[in-house]
Amino acid sequence: MPTITLKNIPEELYERLKESAADHRRSLNSEIIVRLEHALLSARIDPDAFLAGADARRKRLALPSLTERHLKAIKNAGRP
């Protein structure tokens, strides 16, 4: 299996990786591999397919289209 060495990792990034590894009960090496796999191997979302799916769900559930007016009303609901 290939090996890689990282140099000049910013201190803040290193500390956050160590904290995340501890939170997930993984070694620092395993945490970095998991993070790289997630970033590089996760499925890319096709925006058109995503929006088509959202439209289909909205129609199936008979939800109204979200307009700017509707969103402002929801945002301001209950505010003085």
FENPE-V846569 format. One record per pair of residues at least 12 apart in sequence whose ideal C-beta (glycine too) atoms are under 6 Angstrom apart, sorted by the first residue. I is the first residue (numbers start at 1). J is the second residue. D is the distance in Angstrom with one decimal. If there is no record, write none. Layout:
i:j:d
I:J:D
I:J:D
This chain:
i:j:d
17:31:5.9
